[in-house]
Amino acid sequence: MDQGTVIEIAQRALAVMVYLAAPILGLSLIVGIAVSVFQATTQIQEQTLTFVPKIIAVIAAICLFGQWMLRIMVEYIQDLFSHINEFIR
């Protein structure tokens, strides 16, 4: 296995990771901005108010996108294992 193959595998793994993390991070960002705006307008500076909605949003995102994320990961791993003979040579 040469350096180009290793770099290609690593790049694809990172791309899949970013692709899978994007919906969760995006939803968490939207909820964080909404909570920040709410805190700024009401002047409530409670620390738990920022974390609890984000945690709930992440759990909801995993419930919504979990099946899709699992399918993408399984397809990536199956593709990786199906080409393992080419990587060994």
C-alpha distances in whole Angstrom, upper triangle without the diagonal:
4,7,8,6,7,11,11,11,13,16,16,17,19,21,22,23,25,26,27,29,31,34,35,34,37,39,39,40,43,44,44,46,48,49,49,52,54,54,55,58,59,59,57,55,54,50,50,51,47,45,47,46,43,42,44,42,39,40,41,38,36,38,38,35,33,33,31,29,28,28,25,23,23,22,19,18,19,17,14,15,15,12,10,10,8,5,6,6
4,6,6,7,9,10,11,13,15,16,17,19,20,22,23,25,26,28,29,31,34,35,34,36,39,39,39,42,44,44,45,48,49,49,51,53,53,54,57,59,58,57,54,54,50,50,50,47,45,47,46,43,42,44,42,39,40,42,38,37,40,39,36,35,34,32,30,30,29,26,25,25,24,21,20,21,19,16,17,18,15,13,13,11,8,10,9
4,5,5,6,9,10,11,12,14,15,16,18,20,21,22,24,26,27,28,32,32,32,34,37,37,37,39,41,41,42,45,46,46,48,50,50,51,54,56,55,54,51,51,47,47,48,44,42,44,44,40,40,42,40,37,39,40,37,35,38,38,34,33,34,31,29,29,29,25,24,25,24,20,20,22,19,16,19,20,16,15,16,14,11,12,13
4,5,5,6,9,10,10,12,14,15,16,18,20,21,22,24,26,27,30,31,30,32,35,35,35,38,40,40,41,44,45,45,47,49,50,50,53,55,54,53,51,50,47,47,47,44,42,44,43,39,39,41,39,36,38,39,35,34,37,36,33,32,32,30,27,28,27,24,22,24,22,19,19,21,18,15,18,18,15,15,16,13,11,13,13
4,5,5,6,9,10,11,12,14,15,17,18,20,21,22,24,26,29,30,30,31,34,35,35,37,39,39,41,43,44,45,47,49,49,50,53,54,54,53,51,50,47,46,46,43,41,43,42,38,38,40,38,34,36,37,34,32,35,34,30,30,29,27,25,25,24,21,20,20,19,16,16,17,14,12,14,15,11,11,12,10,7,10,11
4,5,5,6,9,10,11,12,14,15,16,18,20,21,22,24,27,28,28,30,32,33,33,36,38,37,39,41,42,42,45,47,47,48,51,52,52,50,48,47,44,43,44,41,38,40,40,36,36,38,36,32,34,35,32,30,33,33,29,28,29,27,24,24,24,21,19,20,19,15,15,17,15,12,14,16,13,12,14,12,9,11,13
4,5,5,6,9,10,10,12,14,15,16,18,20,21,22,26,26,26,28,31,31,31,33,35,35,36,39,40,40,42,45,45,45,48,50,49,48,46,45,42,42,42,39,37,39,38,35,34,36,34,31,33,34,31,29,33,32,28,28,28,26,23,24,24,20,19,21,19,16,16,19,16,14,17,18,15,15,17,15,12,15,16
4,5,5,6,9,10,10,12,14,15,16,18,20,21,24,25,25,27,29,30,30,33,35,35,36,39,40,40,42,44,45,45,48,50,49,49,46,46,43,42,42,39,37,39,38,34,34,36,33,30,32,33,29,28,31,30,27,26,26,24,21,22,21,18,17,18,17,13,14,16,13,11,15,16,13,13,16,13,11,14,15
4,6,5,6,9,10,11,12,14,15,16,18,20,23,24,24,26,28,29,29,32,34,34,35,38,39,39,41,43,44,45,47,49,49,47,45,44,41,40,41,37,35,37,36,32,32,34,32,28,30,31,27,26,29,28,24,24,24,21,19,19,19,15,14,15,14,10,11,13,11,8,12,13,11,11,14,12,10,13,15
4,5,5,6,9,10,10,12,14,15,16,18,21,22,21,24,26,26,27,30,31,31,33,35,36,36,39,41,41,42,45,46,46,44,42,41,38,37,38,35,33,34,34,30,30,32,30,26,28,29,26,25,28,27,24,23,24,22,19,19,19,16,14,17,16,12,13,16,14,11,14,16,14,14,17,16,13,16,18
4,5,5,6,9,10,11,12,14,15,16,20,21,20,22,25,25,25,28,30,30,31,34,35,35,37,39,40,40,43,45,44,43,41,41,38,37,37,34,32,34,33,29,29,31,29,26,28,29,25,24,27,27,23,23,23,21,18,19,19,16,15,17,16,12,14,17,14,13,16,18,16,16,19,17,15,18,20
4,5,5,6,9,10,10,12,14,15,18,20,20,21,24,25,25,27,29,30,31,33,35,35,37,39,40,41,43,45,45,44,42,41,38,37,37,34,32,33,32,29,29,30,28,25,26,27,23,22,25,24,20,20,20,18,15,16,16,12,12,14,12,9,11,13,11,10,14,15,14,15,18,16,14,18,20
4,5,5,6,9,10,11,12,14,17,18,18,20,22,23,23,26,28,28,30,32,33,33,36,38,38,39,42,43,43,42,40,39,35,35,35,31,29,31,30,26,26,28,25,22,24,25,21,20,23,23,19,18,19,17,14,14,15,11,10,12,12,8,10,13,11,10,13,15,14,15,18,17,15,18,20
4,5,5,6,8,10,10,12,15,16,15,17,20,20,21,23,25,25,27,29,30,30,33,35,35,36,39,40,40,39,37,36,33,32,32,29,27,29,28,24,24,26,24,21,23,24,20,19,23,22,19,18,20,17,14,16,16,13,12,15,15,11,13,16,15,14,17,19,18,18,22,20,18,21,23
4,5,5,6,9,10,11,14,15,15,16,19,20,20,22,25,25,26,28,30,30,32,34,35,36,38,40,40,39,37,37,34,33,33,29,28,29,28,24,25,26,23,21,23,23,19,19,22,21,17,18,18,16,13,15,15,11,11,15,14,11,13,16,14,14,18,19,18,19,23,21,19,23,25
4,6,5,6,9,10,12,14,14,16,18,19,20,22,24,25,26,28,29,30,32,34,35,36,38,40,40,39,37,36,33,32,32,29,27,28,27,23,23,24,22,19,20,21,17,16,19,18,14,14,15,12,10,11,11,8,8,11,10,8,11,13,12,12,16,17,17,18,22,21,19,22,25
4,5,5,6,9,11,12,12,14,16,17,18,20,22,22,24,26,27,28,30,32,32,34,36,37,37,36,34,33,30,29,29,26,24,25,24,20,20,22,19,16,18,19,16,14,18,17,14,14,15,13,10,12,13,10,9,13,13,10,12,16,15,14,17,20,20,20,24,23,21,24,27
4,5,5,6,9,10,10,11,14,15,15,17,19,20,21,23,25,25,27,29,30,31,33,35,35,34,32,31,29,28,27,24,23,24,23,19,20,21,18,16,18,19,15,15,18,17,14,15,17,14,11,14,15,12,12,15,15,13,16,19,18,17,21,23,22,23,27,26,24,27,29
4,6,6,8,10,10,11,14,15,16,17,20,20,22,24,25,26,28,30,31,32,34,36,36,35,34,33,30,29,28,25,24,25,23,20,20,21,18,16,18,18,14,14,17,15,12,13,14,11,9,12,12,9,10,14,13,12,15,17,16,17,20,21,22,23,26,25,24,27,29
4,6,7,8,9,11,13,14,15,17,18,20,21,23,24,25,27,29,30,31,33,35,35,34,32,31,28,27,27,24,22,22,21,18,17,18,16,13,14,15,11,10,13,12,9,9,11,9,6,9,10,8,8,12,13,11,14,16,17,17,20,21,22,23,27,26,25,28,30
4,6,6,6,8,10,11,12,14,16,16,18,20,21,22,24,26,27,28,30,31,32,30,29,28,25,24,23,20,19,19,18,15,15,16,13,11,13,14,10,10,14,13,10,11,13,12,9,12,14,12,12,15,16,15,17,20,20,20,23,25,25,26,29,29,27,30,33
4,6,5,6,8,10,10,12,14,15,16,18,20,21,22,24,25,27,28,30,30,29,28,28,25,24,23,20,19,20,18,15,16,17,13,11,14,14,10,12,15,13,11,12,15,12,11,14,15,13,14,18,18,17,19,22,22,22,25,27,27,28,32,31,29,32,35
4,6,5,6,8,10,11,12,14,15,17,18,20,21,23,24,26,27,29,29,28,27,27,24,23,22,19,18,18,16,13,14,14,11,9,12,11,7,9,12,10,8,10,13,11,10,13,15,13,15,18,18,18,20,23,23,24,26,28,29,30,33,33,31,34,37
4,5,5,6,9,10,11,12,14,15,16,18,20,21,22,24,26,27,27,26,25,24,21,20,19,16,15,15,13,10,10,11,8,6,9,9,6,7,10,10,8,10,13,12,10,14,16,15,15,19,20,19,21,24,24,25,27,29,30,31,34,34,32,35,38
4,6,5,6,9,10,10,12,14,15,16,18,20,21,22,24,26,26,24,23,22,20,19,18,15,14,15,13,10,11,13,10,8,12,12,9,11,14,13,12,14,17,15,13,17,19,17,17,21,22,21,23,26,26,26,29,31,31,32,35,35,33,36,38
4,5,5,6,9,10,11,12,14,15,17,18,20,21,23,24,25,24,23,23,21,20,19,16,15,16,14,11,13,14,10,10,13,12,10,12,15,13,12,15,18,16,15,18,20,18,19,23,23,22,25,27,27,28,31,32,33,34,37,36,35,38,40
4,5,5,6,8,10,11,12,14,15,17,18,20,21,23,24,22,22,21,19,18,16,14,13,14,11,8,11,10,7,7,10,9,7,10,13,11,11,14,17,16,15,18,20,19,20,23,24,24,26,29,29,30,32,34,35,36,39,39,37,40,43
4,6,5,6,9,10,10,12,14,15,16,18,20,21,21,20,19,18,16,15,14,11,10,11,9,6,8,9,6,6,10,10,9,11,14,13,13,15,19,18,17,20,22,21,21,25,26,25,27,30,30,30,33,35,36,36,40,40,38,40,43
4,5,5,6,9,10,10,12,14,15,16,18,20,20,19,18,18,17,16,14,11,12,13,11,8,11,13,10,10,14,14,12,15,17,16,16,18,21,20,19,22,24,23,23,27,28,27,29,32,32,32,35,37,37,38,41,40,38,41,44
4,5,5,6,9,10,11,12,14,15,17,18,19,19,19,19,18,17,15,12,13,14,11,9,12,13,9,11,14,13,12,15,17,16,16,19,22,21,20,23,25,24,25,28,29,28,31,33,33,34,37,38,39,40,44,43,41,44,46
4,5,5,6,9,10,10,12,14,15,16,17,16,16,16,15,14,11,9,10,10,7,6,10,10,7,10,12,12,11,15,16,16,17,19,22,21,21,24,26,25,26,29,30,30,32,34,35,35,38,40,40,41,45,44,43,45,48
4,5,5,6,9,10,10,12,14,15,16,14,14,14,12,12,10,7,8,10,8,6,10,11,10,11,14,14,14,17,19,19,19,21,24,24,23,26,28,27,27,31,32,31,33,36,36,36,39,41,41,42,46,45,43,46,48
4,5,5,6,9,10,10,12,14,15,15,14,15,14,15,12,10,12,14,11,10,14,15,12,14,18,17,16,20,21,21,21,23,27,26,25,28,30,29,29,33,34,33,35,38,38,38,41,43,43,44,47,47,45,47,50
4,5,5,6,9,10,11,12,14,13,14,15,15,15,11,10,12,13,10,10,14,14,12,15,17,16,16,20,21,20,21,24,27,26,25,29,31,30,31,34,35,34,37,39,39,40,42,44,45,46,49,49,47,50,52
4,5,5,6,9,10,10,11,10,11,11,11,11,8,6,9,10,8,9,12,13,12,14,17,16,17,20,21,21,22,24,28,27,27,30,32,31,32,35,36,36,37,40,41,41,43,45,46,47,50,50,48,51,53
4,5,5,6,9,10,10,10,9,11,11,12,9,8,11,13,11,11,15,16,15,17,20,20,20,23,24,24,25,27,30,30,29,32,34,33,33,37,38,37,39,42,42,42,45,47,47,48,51,51,48,51,54
4,5,5,6,9,10,10,11,13,14,15,12,11,14,16,13,14,18,18,17,19,22,21,21,25,26,25,26,29,32,31,30,34,36,34,35,39,40,39,41,44,44,44,47,49,49,50,54,53,51,54,56
4,5,5,6,8,8,10,11,13,13,10,10,14,14,12,14,17,17,16,19,21,21,21,25,26,25,27,29,32,32,31,34,36,36,36,40,41,40,42,45,45,46,48,50,51,51,55,54,52,55,58
4,6,5,5,5,6,8,10,12,9,9,13,14,13,14,17,18,17,20,22,22,23,26,27,27,28,30,34,34,33,35,38,37,37,41,42,41,43,46,46,46,49,51,52,52,56,55,53,56,58
4,6,5,7,8,11,13,15,12,12,16,17,16,17,20,21,20,23,25,25,25,28,30,30,31,33,36,36,35,38,40,39,39,43,44,43,45,48,48,48,51,53,53,54,57,56,54,57,60
4,6,8,11,13,16,17,14,14,18,19,17,19,22,22,21,24,26,26,27,30,31,30,32,34,37,37,36,39,41,40,41,44,45,45,47,50,50,50,53,55,55,56,60,59,57,60,62
4,5,9,11,14,15,12,14,17,18,17,19,22,21,21,24,26,26,27,30,31,31,32,35,38,38,37,40,42,41,42,45,47,46,48,51,51,51,54,56,56,57,61,60,58,61,64
4,6,9,12,14,12,13,17,18,17,19,22,22,23,25,27,27,28,31,32,32,34,35,39,39,38,41,43,42,43,46,47,46,48,51,52,51,54,56,57,57,61,60,58,60,63
4,6,9,11,9,11,14,15,15,17,19,20,20,23,25,25,26,29,30,30,32,33,37,37,36,39,41,41,41,44,46,45,46,49,50,50,52,55,55,55,59,59,56,59,62
4,6,9,8,9,12,14,14,16,18,19,20,22,24,25,26,28,29,30,31,33,36,36,35,37,40,39,39,43,44,43,45,48,48,48,50,53,53,53,57,57,54,57,59
4,6,5,8,10,11,12,14,15,17,18,20,21,23,24,26,27,28,30,31,34,35,33,36,39,38,38,41,43,42,43,46,47,47,49,51,52,52,56,55,53,55,58
4,5,6,7,9,11,12,13,15,17,18,19,21,22,24,25,27,28,28,32,33,31,33,36,35,35,38,40,39,40,43,44,43,45,48,49,49,52,52,50,52,55
4,5,5,6,9,10,11,12,14,15,17,18,20,21,23,24,25,26,30,30,29,31,34,34,33,36,38,37,38,41,43,42,44,47,47,47,51,51,49,51,54
4,6,6,7,9,11,11,13,15,16,17,19,21,22,23,25,25,29,30,28,31,33,33,33,36,38,37,38,41,43,42,44,47,48,48,52,52,49,51,55
4,6,6,7,9,11,11,13,15,16,17,19,21,22,23,24,27,28,26,28,31,31,30,34,35,35,36,39,40,39,42,44,45,45,49,48,46,48,51
4,6,5,6,9,10,11,12,14,15,17,18,20,21,21,25,26,24,26,29,28,28,31,33,32,33,36,37,37,39,42,42,42,46,46,44,46,49
4,5,5,6,9,10,11,12,14,15,17,18,20,20,24,25,23,25,28,28,28,31,33,33,34,36,38,38,39,42,43,43,47,47,45,47,50
4,5,5,6,9,10,10,12,14,15,16,18,19,22,23,22,24,27,27,27,30,32,32,33,36,37,37,39,41,42,43,46,46,44,47,50
4,5,5,6,9,10,10,12,14,15,16,17,21,21,19,22,25,24,24,27,29,29,30,33,34,34,36,38,39,39,43,43,41,43,46
4,5,5,6,9,10,11,12,14,15,15,19,20,18,20,23,23,23,26,28,28,28,31,33,32,34,37,38,38,42,42,40,42,45
4,5,5,6,9,10,11,12,14,15,18,19,18,20,23,23,23,26,28,28,29,32,33,33,35,37,39,39,43,43,41,44,47
4,5,5,6,9,10,10,12,13,16,17,16,19,21,21,22,24,26,26,28,30,31,32,34,36,37,38,41,41,40,42,45
4,5,5,6,9,10,10,11,14,15,14,16,19,19,19,21,23,23,24,27,28,28,30,33,34,34,38,38,36,39,42
4,5,5,6,9,10,10,13,15,14,15,18,19,19,21,23,24,24,27,28,29,30,33,34,35,38,39,37,39,42
4,5,5,6,8,9,12,14,13,15,18,19,19,21,23,24,25,27,29,30,31,33,35,36,39,40,38,41,44
4,5,5,6,7,11,11,11,13,15,16,16,19,20,21,22,25,26,27,29,30,32,33,36,36,35,38,41
4,5,5,5,8,10,9,10,13,14,14,16,18,19,20,22,24,24,26,28,30,30,34,34,33,35,38
4,6,5,8,10,10,11,14,15,16,17,20,21,22,23,25,26,28,29,31,32,36,36,35,37,41
4,6,7,8,10,12,13,14,16,17,19,20,22,23,25,26,28,29,31,32,36,36,35,38,40
4,6,5,6,9,10,11,12,14,15,17,18,20,21,23,24,26,27,29,32,32,31,34,37
4,5,5,6,9,10,10,12,14,15,16,18,20,21,22,24,26,27,30,31,30,32,35
4,5,5,6,9,10,11,12,14,15,16,18,20,21,22,24,26,29,30,29,31,34
4,5,5,6,9,10,11,12,14,15,17,18,20,21,23,25,28,28,27,30,33
4,5,5,6,9,10,11,12,14,15,17,18,20,22,23,26,26,25,28,31
4,5,5,6,9,10,11,12,14,15,16,18,20,21,24,25,24,27,30
4,5,5,6,9,10,10,12,14,15,16,18,20,23,24,23,26,29
4,6,5,6,9,10,11,12,14,15,17,18,22,22,21,24,27
4,5,5,6,9,10,10,12,14,16,17,20,20,19,22,25
4,5,5,6,8,10,10,12,14,15,19,19,19,21,24
4,6,5,6,9,10,10,12,14,17,18,18,20,23
4,6,5,6,9,10,11,12,16,16,15,18,20
4,5,5,6,8,10,10,14,15,14,16,19
4,5,5,6,9,10,13,14,14,16,19
4,6,5,6,9,12,12,12,15,17
4,6,5,6,10,10,9,12,14
4,5,5,8,10,10,11,14
4,6,8,9,10,12,14
4,5,5,7,9,11
4,5,5,6,9
4,5,5,7
4,6,6
4,6
4
